[in-house]
Amino acid sequence: MGLAPTGPEIPPYDETLTTATIDEGLLTGTIVLVVHAGTAYYEQLFPLVEPAVDEVRIPTEGLAIGETLAW
């Protein structure tokens, strides 16, 4: 029972996210923008940030105001 296939040995390394610069840290993951605001608040922001993010999530999109507030 193994987690990774057998193959060449992975050399040791001394790098962690805690010592990485912001640019290096961003290269290691997916950038997700989660918006908790109404369309009027984010519609002009999207064209500026969309090229820099991998995914945009709007969990309350399409909900009525009461549903959004309850969310």
N, C-alpha and C positions, 0 to 999 in steps of 0.2 A: 504494500500500500504506500504509494508515494505521491507527493504533491506536484512534483515536476518530473518531466521525463529525464532519464539518465542521459548524460552527454558530457561535453567538456566542462571541466570545473570552472566555476565562476570565481574570478580573482577577488580578493578582499578589497574593500573600499572604505573610505573614511568620510563619506558625504551623507548628510542628513538634511531634512528640510529646516531644522532649527538653525543650521549654519549657512543656509543658502541665501543668496540675495533674492529680492522680490522677483526679478526676471527669471532666475534659475528655478525658483519655486513654482512660478506659473507654468513653466515648461513641463512640469511633472504631472499635471492634472488637467482636468476639464474645467473650464470656466463656465459656470451656470449663473445666469442672472435671474433672480426670483423677484417678481414685482408684486407688491401689495399696495396698489394704487389704482385709481380709476384711469380710464383712457385719456382723459383731458390732462392728466399729470405726466403720462409717459409717452404719448404719441410723438412728441417732438424729440424726445430723448433717444428713441429707438434707432433712428438712422445714424446716430453718433456712436452708439455702443455695440450695435449688432455685428459690425466687422471684427470686434475684439473679443466676442464671447462665442462659446460653442453651442450654447442652448439658452433659450429664454423661456421661462415658465411664468405663467400668470394663473395661479391656482383659483382665483375668484372670477376669471373671465366668464362672462355669460350669466353670472348669478345676479339676481335682483338685489337691491340695496339691503334688504333685511337679511337675505342669505349671506351676503358679503359680510355684514356686521356680525352675524352669528358664526361665521367661519373663523 
